[in-house]
Each structure stands twice: as structure tokens, then as C-alpha cells.
Amino acid sequence: MPAASPLPFGRLDGRRAFVSGGAQGIGAAIVRSFAAAGAKVVIADLDAARSGAVATDAGATAVRLDVSDAAGVREVMAAHGPFDIVVNNAGIDQHAFFTDTSAEDWFKLIGVNLVAVLACIHAALPAMQAAGFGRIINITSEAARLGSKGGAVYSAAKGGVIAFTKSIARENARYGITANAIAPGPIRTPMLEQAVAEGGEKLRRAMTEATLLRRLGEPEEVAAAALFLASDQAAYITGETLGVSGGMGIGG
């Protein structure tokens, strides 16, 4: 009896994907990866110029959206969905000791890094449940698992993303929906470059030396993990957090 033909690895033909924060960095790499794999991608980002350029390059659609605005998210999901795949990538950071932050800072960080994830999944789930299929991929951070000196609120919000992802996986497995998180380590992105500009090259060296591989990661390496989790090959994986961090935090 001949062996079954393997599924085309990482193909997303016919799938509709929503990617928040897709204007640059990891998000832009995910958009390009998904589009190249055959998905129809909608980019949600406040930076209309950059997201428009990525959309033009990838053959995607760009929508200007504050993803922490639940009402706005519902409108965009209704207009451009339903979506088979939702990637919550939008994020912001602030490098300051906790005692030097304000309540305004906390709400902004939690709004973009956690509330936006809730808003996007809340809007997308009914259609996924009705279809009996869905792939949810939430971008968290190794800071959620290790903590971050100068990034306490960011770490707290990203830790919430991991707990939320596990809960959504439990609630929606019966609908054929998987939910997983990706925890990047130090990735060569505009956010990291901004942190280095504020903290100096000493910070870059510290982040590099915190990894076993002794290098910064590339956005495309995170996008590869997202493509796998979105594909049929990952159908038996849910509730997990996949580190893409060069071995950060396991010692060496």
C-alpha cells in the first residue's frame, strides 16, 4: 500500500488571515510569509504608510486600526472577515523602572499588549466557531516567562497573553480551533533598535549574551514559527508557548 502523500508544508491556500502590527518587524515578516504561502492577509496597524507599503509588496490589504479599540476591531472584522487565522502581533514597550512609570503608562502598555489581543479574539471567535476551524497565534515575549528589568508592566501584559492563550485553547478545542503563543527573545526589530538607542550598545551585548546561540534573531525566524502554527501540520498543537529566542533563559 503506497504511503499517503504528505501535505504541502506550510501552505495556507484559501485561508484568510488577520495580522495586527504588520507594518514592520516581526509583523511584516509574518504578513509576507503568510501571503507567500497563499493566504489572503489583512494588516491592521496604526502606521498607514508602512503597512500600506508592506501590503503592496505582499499583495495584502492594509487597514488603519487601533487594535485596542474593541468597537473598531469588530467593524474591521465584519468588513474584511471572516478570518481563519488571527495573529496578534501588535505591541509596544517602555524601558523604565516600575517606580518611574505612571498609571497612564500602565494602561497604554496593557491596552496594546493585552487588551488588543482580547479585542481581536473576541471579534474573530464567533465566525471561527461557526466554521469549525481556526488558528489563533498570539505573539508574547520571553520577558513574560523571565521578567524584564526595566519592563515590568510589559512583562506582566505579555504574561497575561500566555494565560489567555491557554484559556482560549481550552474553551475552543471542541470547535476545531487551536490557540498558541510565540515568545520571541531579542529579535532585530525597530522596537529592539529603539531600546538599544535608549540603553546603549551595552544593552545589545547583554541581550545577545543572554541567548545560547549568541546572536540576535531575525523577524523571518519568528514568521517561520507562525507559519507552522497556522498550517495543517500544527493541527495537534494547542495551548502551547513556543520560544523563538536562541535558547534564552535556559542557561549556558
N, C-alpha and C positions, 0 to 999 in steps of 0.2 A: 504494500500500500504506500503510495507516494506521500512524502511529508507535506503537511499543509504549507501553503505559500505564506511567507511572513508578511505582516502588514508593512506598508511603506513607512519607514521610521520617521516619526515627527511630522507627518503630513496633517494639515488642518483644512483640507479642501472642503469648501462649502460651509465652514464654520464662521460665525460672526463673533468678533472679539472686541471687547471694550478695554482700553488701556488708559489708566489715569496717569498723569505726569509723564506723558510720552514725548515731550518736546525736546528732551536732551538726555544725556547719560544713559542709565540703565533702561529707562522707559523707551527712549528712542531705539535702542538696540532690540528691545522686545518687539516693538512695532515692526521693525524691518525683518526680524526673524519670522514673526507670525505671517506677515504679508508674503514673504518668500516661500512659506510653507503652504500657501493657498488660502489663508484666511482673509475675510473682509474685516478690516480693522477700523475702529473709530477711536481717535485720540481725544482725550478730554484733558485740557490744560488751560491755565490762565494766560500763558505766553502764546498768543495767537500767531505771532510772526514765526517763532521757532517751530511750533507744532505744525503750522502750515507748510513750512519747508520740508519737514520730515514726511508729512502726508504726501506732498508732491513727489518726493523721492521714492516713497514706498508704495504709492498707489493706494493710499489710505484716505480717510476722511477726518478732518480736524474740526473740533468744536471747542469754542472758548467756554470754560466751565470752572466754577469754584466747586470742587467736589465735596466740600464740607457743607454746602447748601443742599439739604435733602430735597427741597422742592425743585430746585434747578436740576438736580440729578434725575429725579423722576421724569421731568419733562424731556430731557435728552434721551433717557432710556426708552420712553414711549415713542419718541420721534424717530430714533435710529435703530431700535431693537426689533425683536427680542435678541438677546445675546446668549450664545452657547458658552462663551468664555469671558470671565471678568478678571482682569489683572489690576489690583490696587497697588500702584507704584508711587503715587504722589507722596512727597514727603518734604519736610523742612527740618532744619536743625538749628541749634543755638549753642555756641560754645561759651559757657559761663558757669561758674559755681552756683549751686542752687540758691544760696543766700543773696546772690547778686541778681536774681531774676525776680519778676513781678507776677502778679496774678494774670495780668494781660498776656505776658509771655506764655504762661502755662496754658491758657485757653487757646491761644493761637497754635501752639505746638500740638496739643491734644486734638484740636479741631482738624488739622490737616493730616496728622499721622494716625489718628484712631477714629474720630467721628466720621471722617470721609469714607473710611472702609465700611463702617456700619451703614452709611447712607447708600453707597453703591450696591452693597449686597442686599440690603432691604428692598431696593428698587428692582434688582435683577432676579431675585429668587422666585417670585410667583410664576414667571414665564418658564424658568428652568424646571420648576416642579411640574408644571403642566406638560412640558415636553418630555419629562423623564430623563433628562440629561443636563449636565452642567459641569464646568470646570472652573473652580474658584482658586485663584492664586494671589496670595497676599504677600507683598514684599515687606518683611520686617527687618531686623538687623541683628548681628551678633551682639550688639550693645544690649539687646533685650535679655540675653542669656548671661552676659558677663558683667553688665553695668558699664557705665562710661563716666570717667572723671571729667566734669565739665559738661555733662549731657544727661543729667538725672531725669529731667522731665521727658526728654526724647526717649530715653531707655524705658521709662515707665509706659509711655504710649505704645512703643513697639512691643513691649511685653504683653500689653493688652491685646495687640493684634494676634499674637500666638495663641492666647487663651480663647479669644473669639473664634479663631480659625478651627480649633479643636471642637468647640461647641457647635459650630455650623456643620462640621463634618458629622457629628453625632446626630444632629437633628435632620439632616438631609440625605443620609446614605440610602434610605428607603426609596428615594426619588431618583436614584442613579446619579447623584451629584457628588463630586469629590471636592474637598477643600483642603488645600495645603499652603504652607508658607515657605518662603525662601528667606534665609538670613544671610545677606552678604556681609563680608568683612570689609576691609579697606579696598574700595574699588576706585579706579581712576575716573572720577566724575567731576563735573563742575562743583558739586557740593563738597567733595573732598578738597578740591583745589582752593575753595573759599576758606575751608578750615585751616589749610596749610598757610594761606595768606595771613590768617589771623594768629596762628600758633607758631609759624616759622618752620624751617626745614627740620628742626629737631622733632617736630610732631610727625612729619612724614617718615623719618627714620624710625621713630618709635612704632608707628603703625606697621611698617614693613617688617620690623624685627619681631612683632607680635605674631607673625604668621610662621608656620613651619617651612613654607616654601620661600620665605624671604623675598617676597615681591608683592606689589600691588596687583589686584585683579583687574580684569578688563570688563566693561559693560557686556560685551558679547558672551563672556563666560556665564554671567547671570542669565542672559537671554537664552542660552542653551538649556539651562535647567528649567526655565519657564516653559520653553517649547516642549520639553519632555513631559512635564506635568500636565500640559494642556493636551497631549496626544493620547491616542488609544493605548499606547504602550504603558501608560501610567494608570490604567483603569482600576487597578487593585491597590492603589496608594491613596490614602486619605487620612487627614488629621495629623500629618507629619510636618516637621520643620526641617528643611534641607539647608545645611550650611554650605555656602559658596564663599569660603573665606581663607583658603590656603592653609587650613589646619589651625586657624586662630583659636586660642583659648584652650587647646588640649595639652599644652606644654611642649617642651622640647629643649 
